[in-house]
Amino acid sequence: MSEPVRGGVVRRAVAAEWGPLWRAVQGPLAARGLRAIPLTLASVTLTLVLQIVQNQPWGYGPVQATGAPTAGTPLRLALLRTPLSLFVPALDLPVWGALAQVLVVFGIAEVTLGRWRTLVLAYAATLAGTLYARLGIRLGPDSPIGLPPGDAWVVDTGPSAAVVGLAVFVCWRLRARVTCAWVVVAMAGEVVFVKNNLAGKEHLAAVAAALVVCLGREVAARRRRAAGAACAGEAGRLR
């Protein structure tokens, strides 16, 4: 295959994979600028503020008490802490990585999905990770998806589960299926080869939650199309 032909094939593949995503994001951002992503900007600001606060002697305790669930925490208290935990950066990771993830992925999701849907999906992915941690502790280290007892007291915070869940959902919805598959494979590879721990397995839980939502939407859409076709056929017969 000649170089120009190969280049044309690559361009078409890139356009097919990312063209719908680019067009969905470009229009609103060009028209409204940063006003198109108020939730994203608020999330970045809140994440940065919480990072600063939790690194102060007077701020660490309050942040942990309101936004740092663990699998060993009573369920009601863990659920109360889970919403804020989405914006509390992990202390052992650079905060700039979390801020960049939130800015890019939340921004794309907010423009393409809308503000409230983005927030609900982000929380659902985070909640899936929080609930998985409790299940993993019950299953124990002998299970492929289990966790050692000591992980019951590992602090579970950060936007990464929400970022992963949103990335999977946005890619699926805008038909960037190869990118969606790569995200899933990357998270699975993280657990198998790099980070076989609570954080890595929570990312897989977020992926699973996002895929369940994606498949649910597909099934619902197919049923609507089938019902519409049936109604159209019935109307045609009545004529």
Secondary structure, DSSP 8 states (H G I E B T S, - for coil): --HHHHHHHHHHHHHHHHHHHHHHHHHHHHHHGGGG-HHHHHHHHHHHHHHHHHTSTTTHHHHHHHH---TTS-HHHHHHHHHHHTTS--TTS-HHHHHHHIIIIIHHHHHHH-HHHHHHHHHHHHHHHHHHHHHHHHH-TTSTT---GGGGGS----SHHHHHHHHHHHHHHTT-HHHHHHHHHHHHHIIIII--SHHHHHHHHHHHHHHHHHHHHHHHHHHHHHHHHHHHHHHHHH-
